[in-house]
Amino acid sequence: MATVVLLGKLADLAGAPSLALPLPLMAELGWEGLKAALPPALAEAIEDPRVRVAVNGALLANKAKLQANAGDEIALLPPVSGG
C-alpha cells in the first residue's frame, strides 16, 4: 500500500486529504500508474506542470520519474495561490 497525500484543491477534488493505493509488495508505482489509480478529475488536475510531487518528503525534480514502493508516501502539491 502507498499513501497519497493531497493538499489544497487536490484534496477538494478527491474529497479527502489522502488516499491509500494498494500495491503488491514487489511492485513499483510510476507516474502513469499513479494517474491510472486516481479518480479521473484528480488525474487530470495533476497533469498541471505546476503540480509538484514528493516521495517520502523528497521533492522530485521531474514528476514523470516517480518511483514509489509499498509503504511510501506520495505527496501531491498544487501551485500555491494567494498574496
C-alpha positions in Angstrom: 0.0 0.0 0.0 1.2 3.5 -0.8 -0.3 6.6 0.7 -1.1 9.6 -1.5 -1.3 12.9 0.5 -3.3 15.6 -1.3 -3.1 19.3 -0.5 -5.2 22.3 -1.4 -7.5 22.0 -4.3 -6.3 18.5 -5.0 -7.8 17.3 -1.7 -11.0 19.1 -2.6 -11.1 17.2 -5.9 -10.5 13.8 -4.2 -12.9 14.6 -1.4 -10.3 13.5 1.1 -6.8 14.7 2.3 -5.3 11.3 1.5 -5.8 8.1 -0.5 -4.5 4.6 0.1 -3.4 2.8 -3.1 -2.9 -0.9 -2.9 0.4 -2.1 -4.3 1.8 -5.6 -4.5 4.9 -6.0 -2.2 7.4 -6.0 -5.0 5.6 -3.6 -7.4 6.8 -0.1 -8.1 4.4 2.7 -8.9 5.3 5.1 -11.6 3.7 8.3 -12.8 1.4 6.7 -15.3 0.3 4.1 -12.8 -0.4 6.8 -10.2 -2.6 8.7 -12.7 -4.4 5.5 -13.7 -5.2 4.7 -10.0 -6.6 8.2 -9.2 -10.2 9.4 -9.9 -10.3 11.0 -13.4 -10.7 14.6 -12.3 -7.8 14.3 -10.0 -5.6 12.5 -12.6 -6.3 15.4 -15.0 -5.5 18.0 -12.4 -2.1 16.6 -11.5 -1.1 17.0 -15.2 -0.7 20.7 -14.5 3.0 21.4 -14.8 2.9 23.5 -11.6 1.8 20.5 -9.5 4.9 19.1 -7.7 5.4 15.6 -6.3 7.3 14.4 -3.3 8.1 10.9 -2.2 8.8 10.3 1.5 9.4 14.0 1.9 11.8 14.4 -1.0 10.7 16.7 -3.8 11.1 15.3 -7.3 12.7 17.4 -10.0 10.6 15.6 -12.6 7.3 14.0 -11.5 7.3 11.7 -14.6 10.3 9.9 -12.9 8.1 8.9 -9.9 9.1 5.5 -8.5 7.2 4.6 -5.3 7.0 1.3 -3.5 4.7 -0.2 -0.9 4.9 1.8 2.3 5.9 5.0 0.5 4.1 8.4 1.0 3.5 10.3 -2.2 2.5 14.0 -1.7 0.9 15.9 -4.5 1.4 19.6 -4.1 -0.7 22.1 -6.1 0.6 25.5 -7.0 0.5 28.0 -4.2 -2.0 30.8 -4.6 -2.6 34.0 -2.7 -0.6 37.0 -1.9 
